Amino acid sequence: MHKFKLYCNVLIFLLILIPFCFYSCTTEPVETDLLLPVDFSNVPENMVLTYFHTDKIEIRIQTDPKLMEFINKENIRYPVDLYTDLEFDPAGASDSIEPGTYLIPVEEKRIPMNPAIKILSINPSYLSVQLEKKVKKTFKVSVPYTGRPAKGYIALEAATEPASVELTGAAPLIHSIKELKTKPIDLTNVNETFKKKIPLDLDNPSIISSSDHIIIATVPVQQQLVSKTIENIPIQIWNCTSAVNIEPSEITIRIKGPFETLSNKEITNQIYSFIDLKGLKPGIYARHAYINIPVDLMMTEAAPQVFTVKIE
């Protein structure tokens, strides 16, 4: 009786297990599309791979669902050895590879895929590759500005360190560069000289510089020179006790200097005019007036220039 129960239990277990195994062993394969980056290597030394190239291929695969989980975790890339694929000279001379556009067939055997995975289709069937001659050229670095400095200030041309940079890249791209610039520097409300680290404006990744892309720019900021007219300055009489009549009795001048200095009334109030009559006897004289101008300012115009002085 005990053996009979054991046999029954085994039979029931097998009846449950067999359908399960049959179901799991006959799981239908699934299909999916994968986008594989193209990994270019061994570019000829005197050439540059431009951005006009096929950088991805699409494949459709069929596989067991269990394998699909591993595929999604793998970083699968399609390898291309440019020197080997494009070298037509049996002697292996790289000079036989000329600038131009090439079509390289996509081969299923190069795709690093598990043999249990079936590749159904590959698109495109050819990779388009453009090669250009590699050239070097040295450019002076310039720094563009945006924004405006604080009122009364101007920014002069920036000095850069280094002052020039050697660029390497495809001949058409290098020759198309008329001026090598950094990214712009914002001058909004600045009122003093400053330094800033700024990258070169090289958006094309196929162009490389001989040094770091970061440039140290020194931006000279100084006060703007402005002009101002001061009218009706009275003519003072020095060193005379007699009655004196001056015609005209006032002078108008135009001065030039830093914005903040000319905007400071305490400084502009120090401007005055006088005529020194020391040693002169009564009579009529033609005299020039002296103008006292504070430091950092200069007089550019004065009217009138000659005054009639009558000493009683």
C-alpha positions in Angstrom: 0.0 0.0 0.0 2.8 2.4 0.8 4.5 1.6 -2.5 1.3 2.2 -4.4 0.9 5.7 -2.9 4.5 6.5 -3.8 3.9 5.5 -7.4 0.8 7.6 -7.5 2.6 10.6 -6.2 5.4 10.2 -8.8 2.9 9.8 -11.5 1.0 13.0 -10.5 4.3 14.9 -10.4 5.3 13.7 -13.9 1.9 14.7 -15.2 2.4 18.2 -13.9 6.0 18.5 -14.9 5.8 17.2 -18.5 3.4 19.9 -19.8 5.4 22.6 -18.1 8.7 21.4 -19.7 7.0 21.0 -23.0 5.7 24.5 -22.8 9.0 26.0 -21.7 11.0 24.2 -24.4 8.7 25.2 -27.2 8.8 29.0 -26.4 8.4 30.9 -29.6 11.4 33.1 -30.6 10.9 36.9 -30.7 12.1 39.5 -33.1 13.4 43.0 -32.4 15.4 45.9 -33.9 18.8 47.0 -32.6 20.7 50.2 -33.4 24.4 49.6 -33.3 27.0 52.4 -33.2 29.8 52.1 -35.8 33.2 52.0 -34.1 35.8 53.4 -36.6 39.4 52.7 -35.9 42.8 52.8 -37.6 42.2 56.0 -39.6 45.1 56.6 -42.0 47.6 58.9 -40.3 47.4 61.7 -42.9 43.6 61.6 -43.1 40.7 62.8 -41.1 37.3 61.1 -40.9 34.8 64.0 -41.4 31.3 64.1 -39.9 29.9 63.0 -43.2 29.8 59.3 -42.4 27.4 56.6 -41.4 27.7 56.3 -37.6 24.9 53.7 -36.9 23.5 50.6 -38.4 20.1 48.9 -37.7 19.8 45.2 -37.5 16.7 43.0 -37.0 17.3 39.9 -34.9 15.4 36.8 -33.9 16.2 35.0 -30.7 14.9 33.2 -27.6 13.2 35.7 -25.1 15.8 34.7 -22.4 18.7 35.9 -24.6 16.9 39.1 -25.2 17.5 40.2 -21.6 21.2 39.8 -22.0 21.3 41.6 -25.4 19.7 44.7 -23.9 22.5 44.9 -21.3 25.4 44.5 -23.8 27.1 47.4 -25.6 27.3 46.0 -29.1 29.2 48.0 -31.7 30.0 47.4 -35.3 33.8 47.6 -35.8 35.4 49.1 -38.9 39.2 49.2 -39.5 39.5 52.0 -42.0 43.1 51.4 -42.9 42.5 47.7 -43.7 39.1 48.2 -45.5 40.4 51.0 -47.7 44.0 49.9 -48.4 44.2 48.7 -52.0 48.0 48.7 -52.3 49.3 45.2 -51.8 52.5 46.7 -50.4 50.5 48.4 -47.7 51.4 52.0 -48.6 49.0 54.4 -47.0 49.6 56.9 -49.8 47.3 54.8 -52.0 44.3 56.0 -49.9 43.1 59.3 -51.4 40.7 61.9 -50.0 37.1 61.2 -51.0 33.9 59.3 -50.2 34.0 55.6 -49.9 31.3 52.8 -49.5 32.3 50.0 -47.2 30.0 46.9 -47.2 28.5 45.9 -43.9 29.4 42.3 -43.1 27.2 40.1 -40.9 30.3 38.2 -39.6 31.7 41.4 -38.1 28.7 41.9 -35.8 29.8 40.5 -32.4 26.6 38.5 -31.7 25.8 35.3 -29.9 25.6 32.4 -32.5 22.2 31.5 -31.1 20.9 34.9 -32.3 19.7 35.0 -35.9 20.3 38.2 -37.8 17.3 38.7 -40.2 18.3 42.0 -41.8 20.9 44.8 -41.8 20.4 48.4 -42.9 22.2 50.0 -44.5 24.1 47.4 -46.5 27.0 49.9 -47.0 28.7 52.5 -44.8 29.4 55.9 -46.4 32.7 57.3 -45.3 34.3 60.6 -46.2 38.0 61.2 -45.7 39.9 64.5 -46.1 43.6 65.4 -45.9 44.7 66.3 -42.4 46.3 69.8 -42.3 47.6 72.1 -39.6 47.3 75.9 -39.4 48.0 78.5 -36.7 45.4 81.1 -35.9 45.4 84.2 -33.7 42.8 84.0 -31.0 40.2 86.8 -30.7 37.5 87.3 -28.0 34.0 88.5 -29.0 32.0 90.6 -26.5 28.3 90.7 -25.6 26.5 93.2 -23.4 27.6 96.8 -22.5 30.0 97.8 -19.7 28.9 100.2 -16.9 28.0 103.7 -18.0 31.1 105.7 -18.9 33.4 102.6 -19.4 34.7 100.9 -22.5 36.4 97.5 -23.0 39.5 97.3 -25.2 40.6 94.3 -27.2 41.3 91.3 -25.0 44.7 89.8 -24.6 44.7 85.9 -24.7 46.9 83.3 -23.3 48.0 81.6 -25.5 47.8 84.4 -28.2 47.6 81.8 -31.0 46.5 78.2 -31.4 47.4 75.5 -33.9 44.4 73.7 -35.3 44.5 70.2 -36.9 41.6 68.9 -39.0 40.2 68.3 -42.4 41.7 70.6 -45.0 38.3 72.1 -46.2 37.3 72.8 -42.6 40.6 74.4 -41.6 40.8 76.5 -44.7 37.2 77.8 -44.1 38.1 79.3 -40.8 38.7 83.0 -41.3 39.1 83.9 -37.6 39.5 81.7 -34.5 37.3 83.0 -31.7 36.5 82.0 -28.2 32.9 81.8 -26.9 31.7 85.4 -26.2 32.3 87.1 -22.9 29.5 89.1 -21.3 30.5 92.7 -20.4 27.2 93.7 -18.8 27.9 96.4 -16.2 31.6 95.7 -15.8 33.7 98.6 -14.6 37.2 97.2 -14.2 39.8 95.0 -15.9 39.3 91.2 -15.4 40.5 87.8 -16.4 38.3 84.9 -17.4 38.8 81.3 -18.7 36.8 80.8 -21.8 36.6 77.9 -24.3 37.4 78.1 -28.0 34.4 78.3 -30.3 35.0 74.9 -32.0 31.7 73.2 -32.6 33.1 70.7 -35.0 34.5 67.8 -33.1 36.8 66.7 -36.0 38.8 69.9 -35.5 41.3 69.7 -32.7 43.7 72.2 -31.2 47.4 71.7 -30.3 46.6 72.9 -26.7 43.8 72.9 -24.3 40.6 74.4 -25.7 40.4 76.7 -22.7 41.8 80.2 -23.2 42.7 82.8 -20.5 41.4 86.1 -21.6 42.4 89.4 -20.0 39.7 92.1 -20.8 41.0 95.7 -20.3 38.2 97.9 -19.0 38.8 101.6 -18.6 36.8 104.8 -18.2 35.6 106.3 -21.4 37.0 109.8 -22.2 34.2 112.3 -22.7 34.0 116.0 -23.4 32.0 118.6 -21.6 31.4 122.3 -22.2 31.5 124.7 -19.2 30.0 128.1 -19.9 30.2 131.6 -18.3 33.2 131.1 -16.1 33.9 134.5 -14.5 37.4 136.1 -15.2 39.1 136.8 -11.9 41.5 139.7 -11.5 44.8 139.0 -9.7 47.4 141.4 -8.3 45.6 144.8 -9.0 44.0 147.2 -6.6 42.8 149.7 -9.2 39.4 149.7 -10.9 39.5 147.2 -13.8 37.1 146.5 -16.6 37.4 143.3 -18.7 35.6 142.7 -21.9 34.2 140.1 -22.1 34.0 139.2 -18.5 33.4 135.5 -18.9 35.0 132.6 -20.8 33.6 129.3 -22.1 35.8 126.2 -22.3 35.5 122.6 -23.4 37.3 120.0 -21.4 38.0 116.3 -21.9 38.6 113.5 -19.3 37.3 110.3 -17.7 33.6 110.0 -17.4 33.5 109.7 -13.6 35.8 112.7 -13.2 33.7 115.0 -15.4 30.6 113.8 -13.6 32.0 114.8 -10.2 30.9 118.4 -9.4 33.5 118.7 -6.6 36.2 118.3 -9.3 34.6 120.5 -12.0 33.9 123.3 -9.4 37.7 123.6 -9.1 37.9 125.0 -12.6 38.3 128.8 -12.6 39.8 131.5 -14.8 42.0 134.6 -14.0 44.2 137.3 -15.5 47.3 138.4 -13.6 47.8 142.2 -13.8 50.8 142.4 -11.6 53.1 145.3 -12.6 50.7 146.8 -15.1 50.0 150.6 -15.0 46.7 152.2 -15.9 45.8 151.8 -19.5 44.2 149.4 -22.0 45.7 146.0 -22.6 45.0 142.8 -24.6 45.5 139.7 -22.4 45.0 136.0 -22.4 43.1 134.4 -19.5 44.6 131.5 -17.5 42.4 128.4 -16.8 42.9 126.2 -13.8 42.2 122.6 -14.8 42.2 119.7 -12.2 44.5 116.7 -12.8 43.3 114.1 -15.3 41.4 116.8 -17.3 42.5 118.7 -20.3 41.1 121.7 -22.1 40.5 121.3 -25.8 38.7 124.7 -26.6 38.3 128.2 -25.1 36.4 131.2 -26.3 37.2 134.0 -26.4 41.0 133.7 -26.4 41.8 137.4 -26.0 40.3 139.9 -23.5 40.4 143.7 -23.4 41.6 144.9 -20.0 41.1 148.5 -19.0 42.9 149.6 -15.8 41.7 153.0 -14.4 
